């Protein structure tokens, strides 16, 4: 394949992937989940100079993602689009990074292009790229750092190792699951020492460059975690670990095996049952990609052990063994944050670090079938290519329609994203800025509306138990908004204190309801 053709295909794949991630972003997903809004509130604080390396609210979050949202707010204003723009960009960059890493690892453009196409059109990847979660940075960091590291092993250029180290260091600024990623490098390092006789003599300077630039980019988080705020290093992970007595009920092995099984089953058989993460009860992957992934994973495991046997028992060296080991180590170590947890599995978000590697496994199967068909039917290559184009077109259309036209319109999706909050915000926009608004809602439900109304001095958010704090400046001209939460108590209290107020019910097409007293 000519370079021009490769660049054209890659540009089309990235453009299509970007379109699937940004199209109709104001309306799909149908709501702003409170966790997204917390990120937005921290970003708003950052725009006023209160930026941090680590934001302790909401169980604690690495700060890079919120600070990037703040930049978007600063330059493009505060909106749903700018709240989600970093996620969209990182999701799109994952497409490019997967192409580069797969191409470099196997020295094969076709594997790179197929991998990137599968990432671009995956329901799993599209979905999270449209949700403002910092976890979207993890796959990008992994594929780009591993790409430069793999290229550095080939070129022996210090700049590749420096770039790989710097990007890898940024991983500490992304998502808690990254903390296990250094184990991938340790395994790869040991394997390279075993497989290459003079590895350390050849690469010791480049390894130092990698670690030096890793320390530069990771230094703020290392300082935060180990010196200024060591309490931030803790998380709720210990309490929900499969090895926690509270979580496993005294059966750690049984709990581990169940969790590990569910973690693997989600790709092909029984997916994440959370409507924010997936389309339950279906698996994460479409049927064709799922089958390709399964065979690709089995193939890589077999090839690795086959080459390892040749290496240790027959002294036959094959450089490809490092490729298979890196893929397997990346997949299983990035799966660990899910299968080492006993809560909420299968869990597509915790396993997001596996995303690029899953599609590389799938691409290996497709490439193998293509090569086999080309050898078997050398005179029918055009027909073979046409058939594979049809297969990839089906994958792209299937996932695009599944996300934008089916999942997006499900009432369960609206409920999972609490669309009623968006409905309330749209109603608030119709109210005069001079009129006082009192919102009565649960702690998390209030967060998105605080985000949307952060500059509205007449907006007051209260928990229903704080209803007696409602004290309008003008008793004859104010609005109270609430949901089903504490509904009867709210109506009873307000009728006693403000008997002239009239109750109005608002319901959307999904059956999401909120109430107004005015």
N, C-alpha and C positions, 0 to 999 in steps of 0.2 A: 504494500500500500504506500503510495507516494505521500510525502510529508504534507503537501498542500491538501490532499484528501483527508488526512488525519486531522489537520487543524480545522477544516470545514466541519467534519463530523463532530469534533469536540466542541466547537463553537455552537453548533446546533443543539447538542445534548445539554450544554450548560444553559443556553438561552431557554430551552424548553423547561429545564428544571427550575430556573428562576421564575418563569411564568407560573408554573404550578404552585410555587411557594408564595407569590405575591398577589395573584389574581383574587379579587373580591375579599381582600384581607380584612376589610372593615366589618364584614358580615359573617365570615367563616374562619375559624370556629364561631358559633353564634353568641359567644360571651367572652368576657375577660375573667379568667379564673383568679380568685383572690391572691394566689401565690405570684401571679404575673403582676398584679396591682401593687403588691408589696415591693417588688423590684422597681416598679414605676415610682412609688413614693420615695424610695431611697435615691433613685436617680434625680428626682426633683430636688431633694436635699443637696445632692451633689452639684446641681446647677447653681446653687447659692453658696458654693464653696465648702460644703460639708462632705466632701468625698472621702472615702475610706478604702483601705486595702481589703478589709473584711467587714461585712455588715452583720451585726449580731442578731438582728431581729429574725423571726421565722426560722428558728433552729440554727441560725448562722449560715451565711453565704459568702463565698469568695467574691471580692468586689469588682473584678474586671468587667463583668457583664453589665452590672448596674452603671458603672462609669461610662461604658460605651453607649448605653441608653441615654445617659445624661448628655453626651456629645450630640446625639441625634436630636434630643429636645432643644439643645442650645442652637443648633444650626437650622433645624426644620420645624420647630414648634412641637407642642405636646399633642399627640394624637394616638389613636390605636396603631396606625402605620408605624410611627416612629418608636412606639413602645416595642413593636415586634421586628423592627428593621434589623437589629443585630442578629436575631435568630434567623431571619431570612437570608442574610448575607453569609452567616456561618454555614447554614444548610447548603447554600449554593457552592461555597468554597469546598465543602466536603466532596462534591462531585468532582471538582478539579483535582483535589488532593488524592482521591481514590484512584483516578486515572494515572496520575504521576507515580504513585507508590506501586500500583500493580504493574505498570509498564516497566518501571525500573527493576522491580523484584524479579520479573520473569523475562525481561528484555523482549517484550512482546507487546506491540501497539494494540493488537486486537483484544488481548485480555484487558488492557487498560480501558479501552473504549467500551467494551461490554460491561465491565465493572461500573464505570461512571454512569452509563445509561441506566443500569439497574438501581443505582442510588438516586438518580434524577427522578425516576418514575415510581419509586417505592412508596406505598401508602404510609408505611412506618416512618420513612424519612421525611416525606411531605408533611405529615401531621405535626411532628415535633418542630420542624422548621417554621411552622406558623404559630407556635406557642412560645411566649417570651420566657423560656427557661434557660438558665446558664449552662445546663447539660449539653446544649447544642454546640458548645465550643469544644467538647471533648473529642469527638471524631476528627475534627479539623486538626487539632494539635497532634493527635496520634499519627495521622497519615502524612502530614507535612514533615514532622520531625523524623519519622521513619523513612520517608522518601529521601531526605538529605543525608541521613545516615547510610542508607543503602547505596546512594550515589557516591558518597565519600569512600565507602569500602571499595568501590570500583575505580574511582578517579584518583584516590589518595590525596585529594585537595583539602587543605585545612579549612578553607572557606565553607565547604559542605558540612564538615563536622561542627564548625562554629554555628552555622545556621541551624543545624539539627539540634544542637545543644541549647541554643537560645529559645527556639520554639518549644522544645521539650520542657524547659524551665517555666515557660508561660502556663504549662499545664497545671501547676500548683495554684494558679489564679482562676481556675475554671470550675471544677466540680469535684466533690469529695471522692468519686470513683477513681479519679486520676491517681490517687495516692498509692494505688497498687501497681500502676504502670511501670515504675522502675524495676519491678520484678521481671518484666519482659526483657529489659536490657541486660539484666544480670544473667538470665538464661542464655540470651544470644551471645553475650560476652564469653561465657564459659564454653559454649559450643564452638565459637570461633577459635578459641585457644586450643581446644582439642582437635579441631579439624584442620587448622593451619599451623604448621610447625613453627614458623617465624612470625606469628601474628603480632606479638608484643614488640618485637624488634622493628617491625615495619610500621606499626601504627601508634606507638606510645605517645608521640608528639600530638598526633591528631586526637587521640583519646583525651589528652590534657586540654586541648582546645575545646572539645565537646563539654567537658566538665566545667571549664572556666566560664564559658558563655552560658551554661546551664545555671551556674551560681549567680551570674549577673542578673538574669531575668527572674530567677526564683527568689533572690535575696529579700525583697520586701515581704513575701509570705513566710519565708524561713524566719525572718526577724519577728514577724507578728506572732507566729505559732510558738516559737521557742524562747522568745525573750520578753516582748511587750505584753502579749496576751496568750499565755500557754493554755488558758481555759478554752480558747477557740478551737484548739486541736481536738477537743473532745466532741463527740457527737452522740446522737441517740442510737447509733449502730449497735453498741454493745448490748443494749436491752432487747434488741430484736434479732440478735445473732442466733443461728441454728445451734450454737454451743451454749447459749444462755438457758439456764434451768427454767426461767420464767417462760421462754419461748418454746423450748422443746419438750417440756413436761417430763423431763427425766429420761428422754429417749433421743439422745443426740445423733446417733447413727441413722435411725429411722427418719428423723427430721431432716438430716442432711441429704439422704437419698431421695426423699420426697421433693425437697427443694431443687436438687440438681436435676431430677427428672422433669419437673415442671419447667425449669429454665430451658431445657433442650426442646421440650414438646411445643413450646410457644411458637417456634418458627414454622412448624408444619401441621400441627394437629389442634392444639387448644391454646389460643392466645391470651394475652392480657385481657382480663374481664372488666377493666376500667374503661369507660367510654371516652375519657379524655386521651387515653393512650392507644386505643385500638378500636376495632369494630367487632365487639363480642358477638358470638363466641369464636369467631374465625381466627385462624393463625395470623401471625404478623406478615407472612409472605403469601403472595398469590400462588396458585397451585404449580405453575410451571417453574417459577423462580425457586419455590420451596423444594421441589424435587431436585432441581439442579444443585441447590445448596447441600442437600443431604448427600448426594453422590459426590459432590466436590469435597465435602468434609471427610467422607470415608476414604476417598482417593488419596487425599493429602496425608491422612493418618497412615494408610498402607504404604505410601511412598516413603514417608519418613522412617518407618520401622524397617522397611526393606533396605534403604540406603544406610541406615545405622548398622544393620546386620552386616552389610558388605564392608562397612568401614572398620568395624571392630573384629570381625572374624576372618575377613579375607583381605584386609588392608587395602581395599579399593576406595579411593577418594572420589566423591562427587560433590561439587560445589552447590548443587541444587538442594542438598540436605538443609543448608542454612535457611533457604527460602521457606521450605515446609515447616521448619522449626519456628521461625519468626511468626508465620501465619497461625500455627497452632497455639503458640504461647500467647500471642496477642488476643486470639479469640477466647481461650479459656481463662486467662487472667482478667480480661475485661468482663467475662461472664460472672466472675467470682462475687462482685458486689451484689449480684442478684441471688446466686445459689447459696451464699453464706448468710442470707437473710431468711428468716422464717415467716415474715409478714408480707402478705399481699402478692405472692407469686402465683402465676408468672407476672413479671414486671418489666414492661418494655422500656421504661425510662432508666431504671438501674442498669439495664444491659445495653444502653445506647452506645457504649464504647465498642461493642462488637459489630456495630452497623457496617462500617466499611469492609471488614474482614468477611462478614457473611456474604456480601455481594461479590467479593473476590473468589470465594469458594464456588459460588454459582457460576461466575464467569469462566472458571477453569473447566467446568463441565461443558458449558456451551462451546468453548474453544476446542476441547477434545473432540466433541461430536462433529464440529465443523471440519477439523483436520482429518478425522476418520472418513467423513463423507467425501472430502476432496480427493483422498487417496483411492477410495473405493469406486468413485464415479468421476474420474478426471475430465471426462467429456461433457459433464452436466453441471459445471460449476455455477453457471448463471441461474439454473433452476434451484440449486442448493441455496445460493445466496438469497434468492427470492423467497424461498420457504422460511429461511431464518429471519428475513425482514418481516414476514407476516407474523412470526412468533413474537418478535420484539414489539411489533406494532400492537399485538394483542395485549402484551404485558403493560405497555404504556397506557393504552385506552382503558383496560380493565381497572388499573389502579387509579387513574385520573377520574373516571366515572364513579368508582367506589367512594372516593373521598369527596369530590365536589358535588355530586348529584344524588348520592344515596346516604352516606354517613352524615353529611352536613344537614340533611333534612329530617333526621330521626329525632323524635321527642326526647329520647334518652340522651342524645348528644347535647340538646338544649339544656336539659336538667343537669348534666355533668358539668357544663360550663356556666351554670347559673345565669342563663339568658335573661331571666327576670331582672337582673341588675342592670343590664343594658336597656331594657324596657323602661325601668325607673329613670335612668339617666336621660333617655330621650324625652321623657315627660318633664323632667326638671328643666331641660333646655327650653321648654315652652312657657315656663313661669317667668314672670317679670323679675329682673335682678334685684329689685327693691323689696320683694316679698320674702319673708323669712320661711325657711324650709326646715322641718325637723324630721330626720330619718330615724326610725326605730328598727334596728336589725341586729342580727348576731355579730359577734366580733369580726369574723372573717368576711361576712357579707358587706360590712360597712367599708372595708378597705378599698374596693374598686371605686365606690362612690366618693370616698375621700380623695382618691387619685383624680377623678374627673372634675371635682369641685374644689381643688386645693386652693384656689384664689377667691372663691366665693365666700365673702364674709358673712353672708346671710344663710349659709348652709351649716346645719348642726347635726352631727351624727351621735346617736345615743343608743345604748343597749336598752331593750324593753324594760329591764328592771330599774332603769334610770328615768322612767317616764315622768316622774314628779319634778324633774329638772326642766321640763318644758315651761319656759317663761317668755312668751313672745313680747316684743315691744309694742306691737299693735294686736290686741286680743281679737280684733274683728277682721284681720287680714293676714293670715298665715296658713301654711299647709303642713299637714302631718302625713308622712308616707310610711307604710309598713307592709310586712308580708305575713304569711300564715303563722310565723313564729310569735307566740304569745298573743295571737290575734284577739281572742275573746277578752283577755285581761286589758288589752289596749283600748278596745272599744268601750268597755265598761268604765274604765278610768276617765277617758276623754269625755264621755257622755255626762259624767258627774261634774267635771271641771269646766268643760266648754260645751254646754248642751245645744248650742245653735249650730254646731258643725254637722255637715252632712257627709254620709259615707258613700264612697263611690268605688266600684270594683273595676279593675282593668285586667283583661285576660287576652293573651295572644293566641296564635294558631296552634302552639304547642301545648296549650293549657296552663302556661305559666301565669301566675296570678299575683297582683299586688293591690294594695288598697290605699285610698286617699281620703283624708278628712279635711274639709275646707269650709 
